[in-house]
Amino acid sequence: MWFKKNKGLSEEDKEIVITLNDLNMEIKSLHMCLDSITDPSLIDAHIYEMKALNMRYKYYLEMCKARGIMADVF
């Protein structure tokens, strides 16, 4: 669950959180695919895609931090 301290999430905040969750699922899915690939070219392509997803994920995490959006992990 995501929240802002002493406030609710705006529509823009919700979009950021949804994007962050979608990226997290994409990263997990890519990890599972990478385990079953044996072709070196496909492995390289998946690694580059993983790097790109991780950079996007980091960007959205930084947006959450700047906006004061936090996750309730308990």
mmCIF file of the N, C-alpha and C atoms, coordinates in Angstrom:
data_MODEL
# 
_entry.id   MODEL 
# 
loop_
_atom_site.group_PDB 
_atom_site.id 
_atom_site.type_symbol 
_atom_site.label_atom_id 
_atom_site.label_alt_id 
_atom_site.label_comp_id 
_atom_site.label_asym_id 
_atom_site.label_entity_id 
_atom_site.label_seq_id 
_atom_site.pdbx_PDB_ins_code 
_atom_site.Cartn_x 
_atom_site.Cartn_y 
_atom_site.Cartn_z 
_atom_site.occupancy 
_atom_site.B_iso_or_equiv 
_atom_site.pdbx_formal_charge 
_atom_site.auth_seq_id 
_atom_site.auth_comp_id 
_atom_site.auth_asym_id 
_atom_site.auth_atom_id 
_atom_site.pdbx_PDB_model_num 
ATOM 1   N N  . MET A 1 1  ? 0.835  -1.173  0.000   1.00 0.00 ? 1  MET A N  1 
ATOM 2   C CA . MET A 1 1  ? 0.000  0.000   0.000   1.00 0.00 ? 1  MET A CA 1 
ATOM 3   C C  . MET A 1 1  ? 0.884  1.242   0.000   1.00 0.00 ? 1  MET A C  1 
ATOM 4   N N  . TRP A 1 2  ? 0.536  2.191   -0.818  1.00 0.00 ? 2  TRP A N  1 
ATOM 5   C CA . TRP A 1 2  ? 1.292  3.434   -0.954  1.00 0.00 ? 2  TRP A CA 1 
ATOM 6   C C  . TRP A 1 2  ? 0.498  4.575   -0.341  1.00 0.00 ? 2  TRP A C  1 
ATOM 7   N N  . PHE A 1 3  ? 1.188  5.539   0.236   1.00 0.00 ? 3  PHE A N  1 
ATOM 8   C CA . PHE A 1 3  ? 0.510  6.670   0.850   1.00 0.00 ? 3  PHE A CA 1 
ATOM 9   C C  . PHE A 1 3  ? 1.429  7.870   0.905   1.00 0.00 ? 3  PHE A C  1 
ATOM 10  N N  . LYS A 1 4  ? 0.841  9.024   1.169   1.00 0.00 ? 4  LYS A N  1 
ATOM 11  C CA . LYS A 1 4  ? 1.587  10.250  1.432   1.00 0.00 ? 4  LYS A CA 1 
ATOM 12  C C  . LYS A 1 4  ? 1.339  10.608  2.885   1.00 0.00 ? 4  LYS A C  1 
ATOM 13  N N  . LYS A 1 5  ? 2.368  10.992  3.553   1.00 0.00 ? 5  LYS A N  1 
ATOM 14  C CA . LYS A 1 5  ? 2.244  11.335  4.959   1.00 0.00 ? 5  LYS A CA 1 
ATOM 15  C C  . LYS A 1 5  ? 1.242  12.483  5.113   1.00 0.00 ? 5  LYS A C  1 
ATOM 16  N N  . ASN A 1 6  ? 0.229  12.275  5.911   1.00 0.00 ? 6  ASN A N  1 
ATOM 17  C CA . ASN A 1 6  ? -0.817 13.250  6.230   1.00 0.00 ? 6  ASN A CA 1 
ATOM 18  C C  . ASN A 1 6  ? -1.656 13.677  5.032   1.00 0.00 ? 6  ASN A C  1 
ATOM 19  N N  . LYS A 1 7  ? -1.592 12.968  3.916   1.00 0.00 ? 7  LYS A N  1 
ATOM 20  C CA . LYS A 1 7  ? -2.359 13.322  2.723   1.00 0.00 ? 7  LYS A CA 1 
ATOM 21  C C  . LYS A 1 7  ? -2.730 12.061  1.959   1.00 0.00 ? 7  LYS A C  1 
ATOM 22  N N  . GLY A 1 8  ? -3.706 12.212  1.085   1.00 0.00 ? 8  GLY A N  1 
ATOM 23  C CA . GLY A 1 8  ? -4.019 11.137  0.162   1.00 0.00 ? 8  GLY A CA 1 
ATOM 24  C C  . GLY A 1 8  ? -3.197 11.296  -1.097  1.00 0.00 ? 8  GLY A C  1 
ATOM 25  N N  . LEU A 1 9  ? -3.250 10.292  -1.948  1.00 0.00 ? 9  LEU A N  1 
ATOM 26  C CA . LEU A 1 9  ? -2.508 10.344  -3.205  1.00 0.00 ? 9  LEU A CA 1 
ATOM 27  C C  . LEU A 1 9  ? -3.329 11.080  -4.261  1.00 0.00 ? 9  LEU A C  1 
ATOM 28  N N  . SER A 1 10 ? -2.691 11.972  -4.996  1.00 0.00 ? 10 SER A N  1 
ATOM 29  C CA . SER A 1 10 ? -3.342 12.641  -6.121  1.00 0.00 ? 10 SER A CA 1 
ATOM 30  C C  . SER A 1 10 ? -3.413 11.655  -7.281  1.00 0.00 ? 10 SER A C  1 
ATOM 31  N N  . GLU A 1 11 ? -4.131 12.023  -8.326  1.00 0.00 ? 11 GLU A N  1 
ATOM 32  C CA . GLU A 1 11 ? -4.224 11.159  -9.510  1.00 0.00 ? 11 GLU A CA 1 
ATOM 33  C C  . GLU A 1 11 ? -2.850 10.938  -10.136 1.00 0.00 ? 11 GLU A C  1 
ATOM 34  N N  . GLU A 1 12 ? -2.041 11.987  -10.174 1.00 0.00 ? 12 GLU A N  1 
ATOM 35  C CA . GLU A 1 12 ? -0.690 11.862  -10.727 1.00 0.00 ? 12 GLU A CA 1 
ATOM 36  C C  . GLU A 1 12 ? 0.167  10.925  -9.871  1.00 0.00 ? 12 GLU A C  1 
ATOM 37  N N  . ASP A 1 13 ? 0.021  11.028  -8.543  1.00 0.00 ? 13 ASP A N  1 
ATOM 38  C CA . ASP A 1 13 ? 0.743  10.126  -7.638  1.00 0.00 ? 13 ASP A CA 1 
ATOM 39  C C  . ASP A 1 13 ? 0.332  8.681   -7.889  1.00 0.00 ? 13 ASP A C  1 
ATOM 40  N N  . LYS A 1 14 ? -0.969 8.471   -8.071  1.00 0.00 ? 14 LYS A N  1 
ATOM 41  C CA . LYS A 1 14 ? -1.466 7.111   -8.314  1.00 0.00 ? 14 LYS A CA 1 
ATOM 42  C C  . LYS A 1 14 ? -0.900 6.542   -9.609  1.00 0.00 ? 14 LYS A C  1 
ATOM 43  N N  . GLU A 1 15 ? -0.790 7.378   -10.642 1.00 0.00 ? 15 GLU A N  1 
ATOM 44  C CA . GLU A 1 15 ? -0.212 6.927   -11.913 1.00 0.00 ? 15 GLU A CA 1 
ATOM 45  C C  . GLU A 1 15 ? 1.252  6.528   -11.734 1.00 0.00 ? 15 GLU A C  1 
ATOM 46  N N  . ILE A 1 16 ? 1.974  7.290   -10.943 1.00 0.00 ? 16 ILE A N  1 
ATOM 47  C CA . ILE A 1 16 ? 3.381  6.972   -10.672 1.00 0.00 ? 16 ILE A CA 1 
ATOM 48  C C  . ILE A 1 16 ? 3.484  5.628   -9.967  1.00 0.00 ? 16 ILE A C  1 
ATOM 49  N N  . VAL A 1 17 ? 2.646  5.418   -8.972  1.00 0.00 ? 17 VAL A N  1 
ATOM 50  C CA . VAL A 1 17 ? 2.662  4.166   -8.205  1.00 0.00 ? 17 VAL A CA 1 
ATOM 51  C C  . VAL A 1 17 ? 2.280  2.987   -9.101  1.00 0.00 ? 17 VAL A C  1 
ATOM 52  N N  . ILE A 1 18 ? 1.274  3.162   -9.940  1.00 0.00 ? 18 ILE A N  1 
ATOM 53  C CA . ILE A 1 18 ? 0.867  2.093   -10.854 1.00 0.00 ? 18 ILE A CA 1 
ATOM 54  C C  . ILE A 1 18 ? 2.009  1.748   -11.810 1.00 0.00 ? 18 ILE A C  1 
ATOM 55  N N  . THR A 1 19 ? 2.665  2.774   -12.345 1.00 0.00 ? 19 THR A N  1 
ATOM 56  C CA . THR A 1 19 ? 3.801  2.546   -13.242 1.00 0.00 ? 19 THR A CA 1 
ATOM 57  C C  . THR A 1 19 ? 4.920  1.812   -12.526 1.00 0.00 ? 19 THR A C  1 
ATOM 58  N N  . LEU A 1 20 ? 5.192  2.203   -11.293 1.00 0.00 ? 20 LEU A N  1 
ATOM 59  C CA . LEU A 1 20 ? 6.231  1.553   -10.503 1.00 0.00 ? 20 LEU A CA 1 
ATOM 60  C C  . LEU A 1 20 ? 5.896  0.079   -10.267 1.00 0.00 ? 20 LEU A C  1 
ATOM 61  N N  . ASN A 1 21 ? 4.648  -0.210  -9.932  1.00 0.00 ? 21 ASN A N  1 
ATOM 62  C CA . ASN A 1 21 ? 4.227  -1.598  -9.730  1.00 0.00 ? 21 ASN A CA 1 
ATOM 63  C C  . ASN A 1 21 ? 4.303  -2.401  -11.027 1.00 0.00 ? 21 ASN A C  1 
ATOM 64  N N  . ASP A 1 22 ? 3.899  -1.777  -12.144 1.00 0.00 ? 22 ASP A N  1 
ATOM 65  C CA . ASP A 1 22 ? 3.994  -2.463  -13.446 1.00 0.00 ? 22 ASP A CA 1 
ATOM 66  C C  . ASP A 1 22 ? 5.443  -2.778  -13.798 1.00 0.00 ? 22 ASP A C  1 
ATOM 67  N N  . LEU A 1 23 ? 6.329  -1.824  -13.567 1.00 0.00 ? 23 LEU A N  1 
ATOM 68  C CA . LEU A 1 23 ? 7.747  -2.058  -13.834 1.00 0.00 ? 23 LEU A CA 1 
ATOM 69  C C  . LEU A 1 23 ? 8.287  -3.194  -12.977 1.00 0.00 ? 23 LEU A C  1 
ATOM 70  N N  . ASN A 1 24 ? 7.867  -3.239  -11.729 1.00 0.00 ? 24 ASN A N  1 
ATOM 71  C CA . ASN A 1 24 ? 8.304  -4.310  -10.830 1.00 0.00 ? 24 ASN A CA 1 
ATOM 72  C C  . ASN A 1 24 ? 7.878  -5.675  -11.375 1.00 0.00 ? 24 ASN A C  1 
ATOM 73  N N  . MET A 1 25 ? 6.648  -5.767  -11.876 1.00 0.00 ? 25 MET A N  1 
ATOM 74  C CA . MET A 1 25 ? 6.174  -7.034  -12.438 1.00 0.00 ? 25 MET A CA 1 
ATOM 75  C C  . MET A 1 25 ? 6.941  -7.389  -13.716 1.00 0.00 ? 25 MET A C  1 
ATOM 76  N N  . GLU A 1 26 ? 7.239  -6.395  -14.547 1.00 0.00 ? 26 GLU A N  1 
ATOM 77  C CA . GLU A 1 26 ? 8.015  -6.634  -15.770 1.00 0.00 ? 26 GLU A CA 1 
ATOM 78  C C  . GLU A 1 26 ? 9.410  -7.154  -15.437 1.00 0.00 ? 26 GLU A C  1 
ATOM 79  N N  . ILE A 1 27 ? 10.032 -6.568  -14.431 1.00 0.00 ? 27 ILE A N  1 
ATOM 80  C CA . ILE A 1 27 ? 11.376 -6.989  -14.027 1.00 0.00 ? 27 ILE A CA 1 
ATOM 81  C C  . ILE A 1 27 ? 11.349 -8.432  -13.536 1.00 0.00 ? 27 ILE A C  1 
ATOM 82  N N  . LYS A 1 28 ? 10.361 -8.770  -12.719 1.00 0.00 ? 28 LYS A N  1 
ATOM 83  C CA . LYS A 1 28 ? 10.252 -10.148 -12.224 1.00 0.00 ? 28 LYS A CA 1 
ATOM 84  C C  . LYS A 1 28 ? 10.012 -11.129 -13.356 1.00 0.00 ? 28 LYS A C  1 
ATOM 85  N N  . SER A 1 29 ? 9.166  -10.751 -14.299 1.00 0.00 ? 29 SER A N  1 
ATOM 86  C CA . SER A 1 29 ? 8.883  -11.607 -15.443 1.00 0.00 ? 29 SER A CA 1 
ATOM 87  C C  . SER A 1 29 ? 10.132 -11.811 -16.299 1.00 0.00 ? 29 SER A C  1 
ATOM 88  N N  . LEU A 1 30 ? 10.876 -10.747 -16.506 1.00 0.00 ? 30 LEU A N  1 
ATOM 89  C CA . LEU A 1 30 ? 12.100 -10.833 -17.300 1.00 0.00 ? 30 LEU A CA 1 
ATOM 90  C C  . LEU A 1 30 ? 13.133 -11.734 -16.617 1.00 0.00 ? 30 LEU A C  1 
ATOM 91  N N  . HIS A 1 31 ? 13.203 -11.676 -15.289 1.00 0.00 ? 31 HIS A N  1 
ATOM 92  C CA . HIS A 1 31 ? 14.111 -12.562 -14.545 1.00 0.00 ? 31 HIS A CA 1 
ATOM 93  C C  . HIS A 1 31 ? 13.745 -14.026 -14.808 1.00 0.00 ? 31 HIS A C  1 
ATOM 94  N N  . MET A 1 32 ? 12.449 -14.334 -14.792 1.00 0.00 ? 32 MET A N  1 
ATOM 95  C CA . MET A 1 32 ? 12.020 -15.722 -15.014 1.00 0.00 ? 32 MET A CA 1 
ATOM 96  C C  . MET A 1 32 ? 12.356 -16.176 -16.428 1.00 0.00 ? 32 MET A C  1 
ATOM 97  N N  . CYS A 1 33 ? 12.160 -15.290 -17.415 1.00 0.00 ? 33 CYS A N  1 
ATOM 98  C CA . CYS A 1 33 ? 12.485 -15.629 -18.805 1.00 0.00 ? 33 CYS A CA 1 
ATOM 99  C C  . CYS A 1 33 ? 13.985 -15.839 -18.981 1.00 0.00 ? 33 CYS A C  1 
ATOM 100 N N  . LEU A 1 34 ? 14.760 -15.018 -18.329 1.00 0.00 ? 34 LEU A N  1 
ATOM 101 C CA . LEU A 1 34 ? 16.210 -15.084 -18.467 1.00 0.00 ? 34 LEU A CA 1 
ATOM 102 C C  . LEU A 1 34 ? 16.755 -16.426 -17.988 1.00 0.00 ? 34 LEU A C  1 
ATOM 103 N N  . ASP A 1 35 ? 16.090 -17.032 -17.008 1.00 0.00 ? 35 ASP A N  1 
ATOM 104 C CA . ASP A 1 35 ? 16.534 -18.325 -16.488 1.00 0.00 ? 35 ASP A CA 1 
ATOM 105 C C  . ASP A 1 35 ? 16.423 -19.453 -17.514 1.00 0.00 ? 35 ASP A C  1 
ATOM 106 N N  . SER A 1 36 ? 15.518 -19.295 -18.484 1.00 0.00 ? 36 SER A N  1 
ATOM 107 C CA . SER A 1 36 ? 15.296 -20.384 -19.431 1.00 0.00 ? 36 SER A CA 1 
ATOM 108 C C  . SER A 1 36 ? 15.930 -20.154 -20.802 1.00 0.00 ? 36 SER A C  1 
ATOM 109 N N  . ILE A 1 37 ? 16.584 -19.036 -21.011 1.00 0.00 ? 37 ILE A N  1 
ATOM 110 C CA . ILE A 1 37 ? 17.172 -18.717 -22.314 1.00 0.00 ? 37 ILE A CA 1 
ATOM 111 C C  . ILE A 1 37 ? 18.606 -19.238 -22.382 1.00 0.00 ? 37 ILE A C  1 
ATOM 112 N N  . THR A 1 38 ? 18.946 -19.812 -23.537 1.00 0.00 ? 38 THR A N  1 
ATOM 113 C CA . THR A 1 38 ? 20.306 -20.335 -23.712 1.00 0.00 ? 38 THR A CA 1 
ATOM 114 C C  . THR A 1 38 ? 21.065 -19.649 -24.844 1.00 0.00 ? 38 THR A C  1 
ATOM 115 N N  . ASP A 1 39 ? 20.355 -19.000 -25.760 1.00 0.00 ? 39 ASP A N  1 
ATOM 116 C CA . ASP A 1 39 ? 20.998 -18.333 -26.888 1.00 0.00 ? 39 ASP A CA 1 
ATOM 117 C C  . ASP A 1 39 ? 21.723 -17.069 -26.409 1.00 0.00 ? 39 ASP A C  1 
ATOM 118 N N  . PRO A 1 40 ? 23.024 -16.948 -26.695 1.00 0.00 ? 40 PRO A N  1 
ATOM 119 C CA . PRO A 1 40 ? 23.799 -15.802 -26.218 1.00 0.00 ? 40 PRO A CA 1 
ATOM 120 C C  . PRO A 1 40 ? 23.254 -14.439 -26.669 1.00 0.00 ? 40 PRO A C  1 
ATOM 121 N N  . SER A 1 41 ? 22.741 -14.363 -27.891 1.00 0.00 ? 41 SER A N  1 
ATOM 122 C CA . SER A 1 41 ? 22.190 -13.095 -28.381 1.00 0.00 ? 41 SER A CA 1 
ATOM 123 C C  . SER A 1 41 ? 20.938 -12.706 -27.609 1.00 0.00 ? 41 SER A C  1 
ATOM 124 N N  . LEU A 1 42 ? 20.096 -13.675 -27.337 1.00 0.00 ? 42 LEU A N  1 
ATOM 125 C CA . LEU A 1 42 ? 18.882 -13.398 -26.555 1.00 0.00 ? 42 LEU A CA 1 
ATOM 126 C C  . LEU A 1 42 ? 19.217 -13.041 -25.112 1.00 0.00 ? 42 LEU A C  1 
ATOM 127 N N  . ILE A 1 43 ? 20.226 -13.677 -24.570 1.00 0.00 ? 43 ILE A N  1 
ATOM 128 C CA . ILE A 1 43 ? 20.658 -13.354 -23.211 1.00 0.00 ? 43 ILE A CA 1 
ATOM 129 C C  . ILE A 1 43 ? 21.115 -11.896 -23.148 1.00 0.00 ? 43 ILE A C  1 
ATOM 130 N N  . ASP A 1 44 ? 21.921 -11.487 -24.127 1.00 0.00 ? 44 ASP A N  1 
ATOM 131 C CA . ASP A 1 44 ? 22.378 -10.091 -24.181 1.00 0.00 ? 44 ASP A CA 1 
ATOM 132 C C  . ASP A 1 44 ? 21.203 -9.131  -24.301 1.00 0.00 ? 44 ASP A C  1 
ATOM 133 N N  . ALA A 1 45 ? 20.249 -9.449  -25.166 1.00 0.00 ? 45 ALA A N  1 
ATOM 134 C CA . ALA A 1 45 ? 19.081 -8.586  -25.355 1.00 0.00 ? 45 ALA A CA 1 
ATOM 135 C C  . ALA A 1 45 ? 18.288 -8.454  -24.058 1.00 0.00 ? 45 ALA A C  1 
ATOM 136 N N  . HIS A 1 46 ? 18.119 -9.550  -23.346 1.00 0.00 ? 46 HIS A N  1 
ATOM 137 C CA . HIS A 1 46 ? 17.385 -9.513  -22.080 1.00 0.00 ? 46 HIS A CA 1 
ATOM 138 C C  . HIS A 1 46 ? 18.148 -8.714  -21.015 1.00 0.00 ? 46 HIS A C  1 
ATOM 139 N N  . ILE A 1 47 ? 19.457 -8.826  -21.038 1.00 0.00 ? 47 ILE A N  1 
ATOM 140 C CA . ILE A 1 47 ? 20.260 -8.064  -20.072 1.00 0.00 ? 47 ILE A CA 1 
ATOM 141 C C  . ILE A 1 47 ? 20.117 -6.567  -20.327 1.00 0.00 ? 47 ILE A C  1 
ATOM 142 N N  . TYR A 1 48 ? 20.159 -6.150  -21.582 1.00 0.00 ? 48 TYR A N  1 
ATOM 143 C CA . TYR A 1 48 ? 19.982 -4.733  -21.909 1.00 0.00 ? 48 TYR A CA 1 
ATOM 144 C C  . TYR A 1 48 ? 18.582 -4.249  -21.537 1.00 0.00 ? 48 TYR A C  1 
ATOM 145 N N  . GLU A 1 49 ? 17.593 -5.100  -21.792 1.00 0.00 ? 49 GLU A N  1 
ATOM 146 C CA . GLU A 1 49 ? 16.221 -4.739  -21.417 1.00 0.00 ? 49 GLU A CA 1 
ATOM 147 C C  . GLU A 1 49 ? 16.093 -4.618  -19.895 1.00 0.00 ? 49 GLU A C  1 
ATOM 148 N N  . MET A 1 50 ? 16.764 -5.514  -19.169 1.00 0.00 ? 50 MET A N  1 
ATOM 149 C CA . MET A 1 50 ? 16.743 -5.467  -17.702 1.00 0.00 ? 50 MET A CA 1 
ATOM 150 C C  . MET A 1 50 ? 17.371 -4.173  -17.196 1.00 0.00 ? 50 MET A C  1 
ATOM 151 N N  . LYS A 1 51 ? 18.485 -3.783  -17.804 1.00 0.00 ? 51 LYS A N  1 
ATOM 152 C CA . LYS A 1 51 ? 19.133 -2.529  -17.403 1.00 0.00 ? 51 LYS A CA 1 
ATOM 153 C C  . LYS A 1 51 ? 18.203 -1.338  -17.634 1.00 0.00 ? 51 LYS A C  1 
ATOM 154 N N  . ALA A 1 52 ? 17.526 -1.327  -18.777 1.00 0.00 ? 52 ALA A N  1 
ATOM 155 C CA . ALA A 1 52 ? 16.605 -0.232  -19.089 1.00 0.00 ? 52 ALA A CA 1 
ATOM 156 C C  . ALA A 1 52 ? 15.446 -0.194  -18.093 1.00 0.00 ? 52 ALA A C  1 
ATOM 157 N N  . LEU A 1 53 ? 14.875 -1.354  -17.776 1.00 0.00 ? 53 LEU A N  1 
ATOM 158 C CA . LEU A 1 53 ? 13.775 -1.409  -16.809 1.00 0.00 ? 53 LEU A CA 1 
ATOM 159 C C  . LEU A 1 53 ? 14.235 -0.959  -15.430 1.00 0.00 ? 53 LEU A C  1 
ATOM 160 N N  . ASN A 1 54 ? 15.434 -1.372  -15.045 1.00 0.00 ? 54 ASN A N  1 
ATOM 161 C CA . ASN A 1 54 ? 15.949 -0.967  -13.734 1.00 0.00 ? 54 ASN A CA 1 
ATOM 162 C C  . ASN A 1 54 ? 16.164 0.546   -13.653 1.00 0.00 ? 54 ASN A C  1 
ATOM 163 N N  . MET A 1 55 ? 16.603 1.149   -14.744 1.00 0.00 ? 55 MET A N  1 
ATOM 164 C CA . MET A 1 55 ? 16.789 2.607   -14.750 1.00 0.00 ? 55 MET A CA 1 
ATOM 165 C C  . MET A 1 55 ? 15.442 3.326   -14.656 1.00 0.00 ? 55 MET A C  1 
ATOM 166 N N  . ARG A 1 56 ? 14.450 2.826   -15.390 1.00 0.00 ? 56 ARG A N  1 
ATOM 167 C CA . ARG A 1 56 ? 13.115 3.416   -15.292 1.00 0.00 ? 56 ARG A CA 1 
ATOM 168 C C  . ARG A 1 56 ? 12.559 3.253   -13.893 1.00 0.00 ? 56 ARG A C  1 
ATOM 169 N N  . TYR A 1 57 ? 12.767 2.082   -13.277 1.00 0.00 ? 57 TYR A N  1 
ATOM 170 C CA . TYR A 1 57 ? 12.290 1.815   -11.923 1.00 0.00 ? 57 TYR A CA 1 
ATOM 171 C C  . TYR A 1 57 ? 12.938 2.795   -10.940 1.00 0.00 ? 57 TYR A C  1 
ATOM 172 N N  . LYS A 1 58 ? 14.237 2.987   -11.093 1.00 0.00 ? 58 LYS A N  1 
ATOM 173 C CA . LYS A 1 58 ? 14.956 3.923   -10.228 1.00 0.00 ? 58 LYS A CA 1 
ATOM 174 C C  . LYS A 1 58 ? 14.401 5.334   -10.381 1.00 0.00 ? 58 LYS A C  1 
ATOM 175 N N  . TYR A 1 59 ? 14.118 5.747   -11.614 1.00 0.00 ? 59 TYR A N  1 
ATOM 176 C CA . TYR A 1 59 ? 13.563 7.071   -11.876 1.00 0.00 ? 59 TYR A CA 1 
ATOM 177 C C  . TYR A 1 59 ? 12.233 7.257   -11.142 1.00 0.00 ? 59 TYR A C  1 
ATOM 178 N N  . TYR A 1 60 ? 11.352 6.270   -11.234 1.00 0.00 ? 60 TYR A N  1 
ATOM 179 C CA . TYR A 1 60 ? 10.055 6.385   -10.566 1.00 0.00 ? 60 TYR A CA 1 
ATOM 180 C C  . TYR A 1 60 ? 10.174 6.309   -9.051  1.00 0.00 ? 60 TYR A C  1 
ATOM 181 N N  . LEU A 1 61 ? 11.131 5.557   -8.549  1.00 0.00 ? 61 LEU A N  1 
ATOM 182 C CA . LEU A 1 61 ? 11.376 5.554   -7.102  1.00 0.00 ? 61 LEU A CA 1 
ATOM 183 C C  . LEU A 1 61 ? 11.816 6.933   -6.626  1.00 0.00 ? 61 LEU A C  1 
ATOM 184 N N  . GLU A 1 62 ? 12.673 7.575   -7.408  1.00 0.00 ? 62 GLU A N  1 
ATOM 185 C CA . GLU A 1 62 ? 13.123 8.927   -7.056  1.00 0.00 ? 62 GLU A CA 1 
ATOM 186 C C  . GLU A 1 62 ? 11.964 9.917   -7.106  1.00 0.00 ? 62 GLU A C  1 
ATOM 187 N N  . MET A 1 63 ? 11.049 9.728   -8.061  1.00 0.00 ? 63 MET A N  1 
ATOM 188 C CA . MET A 1 63 ? 9.859  10.583  -8.121  1.00 0.00 ? 63 MET A CA 1 
ATOM 189 C C  . MET A 1 63 ? 9.010  10.398  -6.864  1.00 0.00 ? 63 MET A C  1 
ATOM 190 N N  . CYS A 1 64 ? 8.866  9.164   -6.426  1.00 0.00 ? 64 CYS A N  1 
ATOM 191 C CA . CYS A 1 64 ? 8.108  8.888   -5.199  1.00 0.00 ? 64 CYS A CA 1 
ATOM 192 C C  . CYS A 1 64 ? 8.756  9.579   -4.010  1.00 0.00 ? 64 CYS A C  1 
ATOM 193 N N  . LYS A 1 65 ? 10.048 9.473   -3.910  1.00 0.00 ? 65 LYS A N  1 
ATOM 194 C CA . LYS A 1 65 ? 10.761 10.103  -2.803  1.00 0.00 ? 65 LYS A CA 1 
ATOM 195 C C  . LYS A 1 65 ? 10.578 11.615  -2.829  1.00 0.00 ? 65 LYS A C  1 
ATOM 196 N N  . ALA A 1 66 ? 10.708 12.221  -4.001  1.00 0.00 ? 66 ALA A N  1 
ATOM 197 C CA . ALA A 1 66 ? 10.570 13.675  -4.128  1.00 0.00 ? 66 ALA A CA 1 
ATOM 198 C C  . ALA A 1 66 ? 9.157  14.144  -3.794  1.00 0.00 ? 66 ALA A C  1 
ATOM 199 N N  . ARG A 1 67 ? 8.154  13.316  -4.077  1.00 0.00 ? 67 ARG A N  1 
ATOM 200 C CA . ARG A 1 67 ? 6.776  13.682  -3.825  1.00 0.00 ? 67 ARG A CA 1 
ATOM 201 C C  . ARG A 1 67 ? 6.299  13.261  -2.435  1.00 0.00 ? 67 ARG A C  1 
ATOM 202 N N  . GLY A 1 68 ? 7.138  12.548  -1.698  1.00 0.00 ? 68 GLY A N  1 
ATOM 203 C CA . GLY A 1 68 ? 6.764  12.113  -0.354  1.00 0.00 ? 68 GLY A CA 1 
ATOM 204 C C  . GLY A 1 68 ? 5.849  10.896  -0.347  1.00 0.00 ? 68 GLY A C  1 
ATOM 205 N N  . ILE A 1 69 ? 5.870  10.134  -1.440  1.00 0.00 ? 69 ILE A N  1 
ATOM 206 C CA . ILE A 1 69 ? 5.053  8.932   -1.523  1.00 0.00 ? 69 ILE A CA 1 
ATOM 207 C C  . ILE A 1 69 ? 5.839  7.796   -0.876  1.00 0.00 ? 69 ILE A C  1 
ATOM 208 N N  . MET A 1 70 ? 5.166  7.090   0.039   1.00 0.00 ? 70 MET A N  1 
ATOM 209 C CA . MET A 1 70 ? 5.836  6.010   0.764   1.00 0.00 ? 70 MET A CA 1 
ATOM 210 C C  . MET A 1 70 ? 5.038  4.724   0.638   1.00 0.00 ? 70 MET A C  1 
ATOM 211 N N  . ALA A 1 71 ? 5.721  3.606   0.820   1.00 0.00 ? 71 ALA A N  1 
ATOM 212 C CA . ALA A 1 71 ? 5.064  2.299   0.791   1.00 0.00 ? 71 ALA A CA 1 
ATOM 213 C C  . ALA A 1 71 ? 4.935  1.789   2.212   1.00 0.00 ? 71 ALA A C  1 
ATOM 214 N N  . ASP A 1 72 ? 3.769  1.265   2.517   1.00 0.00 ? 72 ASP A N  1 
ATOM 215 C CA . ASP A 1 72 ? 3.537  0.613   3.809   1.00 0.00 ? 72 ASP A CA 1 
ATOM 216 C C  . ASP A 1 72 ? 3.799  -0.872  3.597   1.00 0.00 ? 72 ASP A C  1 
ATOM 217 N N  . VAL A 1 73 ? 4.943  -1.334  4.036   1.00 0.00 ? 73 VAL A N  1 
ATOM 218 C CA . VAL A 1 73 ? 5.340  -2.714  3.751   1.00 0.00 ? 73 VAL A CA 1 
ATOM 219 C C  . VAL A 1 73 ? 4.936  -3.697  4.834   1.00 0.00 ? 73 VAL A C  1 
ATOM 220 N N  . PHE A 1 74 ? 4.275  -3.240  5.850   1.00 0.00 ? 74 PHE A N  1 
ATOM 221 C CA . PHE A 1 74 ? 3.872  -4.148  6.934   1.00 0.00 ? 74 PHE A CA 1 
ATOM 222 C C  . PHE A 1 74 ? 2.424  -4.494  6.862   1.00 0.00 ? 74 PHE A C  1 
# 
